[in-house]
Amino acid sequence: MTKYHCPYCSPRYQIHIERADGVMVCGQCGDRLIKVPFIKPTQIFALVTASAFITPLIVMIFIFVQDQNKIHPKRTLLPMALMQIPLSRS
């Protein structure tokens, strides 16, 4: 359904009348009504901008949950212990 809006009258008290030639006019002031699109370009821009900021967060959470579900092999601390032992110079 297409919405119509009178730019001069208050949005609370708008009365839409269709003339005999099919043009929509305001019932209060008699001016032609402006067609309001269902989705405005600013809304599309806001959606793209919001998704650009939210998508990395969603991907990060998804990867974190997948990593938590994997079974990791138990690592031994032996290689770390060998690296910390100082070698004596003879």
C-alpha positions as CSV (number, residue, x, y, z in Angstrom):
1,M,0.0,0.0,0.0
2,T,1.4,3.4,-1.0
3,K,1.4,6.1,1.7
4,Y,0.7,9.7,0.9
5,H,1.7,12.7,3.0
6,C,0.9,16.4,3.0
7,P,4.1,18.4,3.7
8,Y,2.2,21.4,5.0
9,C,-0.3,19.9,7.4
10,S,0.2,18.1,10.7
11,P,0.6,14.4,10.4
12,R,-2.0,13.9,13.1
13,Y,-4.9,15.5,11.2
14,Q,-4.4,14.5,7.6
15,I,-7.4,13.6,5.5
16,H,-6.8,12.2,2.1
17,I,-9.3,12.8,-0.7
18,E,-9.1,11.5,-4.2
19,R,-10.3,13.9,-6.9
20,A,-12.2,12.8,-10.0
21,D,-9.1,12.7,-12.1
22,G,-7.4,10.3,-9.6
23,V,-5.0,12.8,-7.9
24,M,-4.8,12.5,-4.1
25,V,-5.2,15.9,-2.3
26,C,-5.2,16.9,1.3
27,G,-8.7,17.4,2.8
28,Q,-7.5,20.4,4.9
29,C,-5.4,22.6,2.6
30,G,-6.3,21.1,-0.8
31,D,-2.6,20.7,-1.9
32,R,-1.4,17.6,-3.7
33,L,-0.1,14.8,-1.5
34,I,3.4,13.5,-1.8
35,K,4.0,9.8,-2.3
36,V,6.1,8.4,0.6
37,P,8.2,5.3,-0.4
38,F,7.9,2.2,1.7
39,I,11.7,2.0,2.2
40,K,13.6,5.2,2.1
41,P,17.2,5.4,0.8
42,T,18.4,6.6,4.3
43,Q,16.9,3.4,5.8
44,I,18.8,1.3,3.4
45,F,22.0,3.2,4.2
46,A,21.4,2.8,7.9
47,L,20.9,-1.0,7.5
48,V,24.1,-1.4,5.5
49,T,26.1,0.7,8.0
50,A,24.7,-1.2,11.0
51,S,25.4,-4.6,9.4
52,A,28.9,-3.5,8.7
53,F,29.5,-3.0,12.4
54,I,27.5,-6.0,13.7
55,T,28.8,-8.6,11.2
56,P,32.3,-8.9,12.7
57,L,30.8,-9.4,16.1
58,I,28.5,-12.1,14.9
59,V,31.4,-13.9,13.1
60,M,33.6,-13.6,16.1
61,I,30.9,-15.2,18.4
62,F,30.3,-17.9,15.8
63,I,34.0,-18.8,15.6
64,F,34.3,-18.8,19.4
65,V,31.4,-21.2,19.8
66,Q,32.8,-23.5,17.2
67,D,36.2,-23.4,18.9
68,Q,34.6,-24.3,22.2
69,N,32.9,-27.4,20.8
70,K,36.2,-28.8,19.4
71,I,38.1,-31.3,21.5
72,H,41.6,-30.1,21.9
73,P,44.4,-32.7,22.6
74,K,46.0,-32.3,26.0
75,R,49.4,-30.6,25.6
76,T,52.3,-31.6,27.8
77,L,54.5,-29.1,29.5
78,L,57.7,-31.1,28.7
79,P,58.9,-28.9,25.7
80,M,58.5,-25.8,27.9
81,A,60.5,-27.4,30.7
82,L,63.3,-28.3,28.3
83,M,63.5,-24.8,27.0
84,Q,63.9,-23.3,30.5
85,I,66.7,-25.6,31.6
86,P,70.0,-23.6,31.2
87,L,72.7,-25.5,29.4
88,S,76.0,-25.6,31.3
89,R,79.1,-24.5,29.4
90,S,82.0,-26.9,29.7
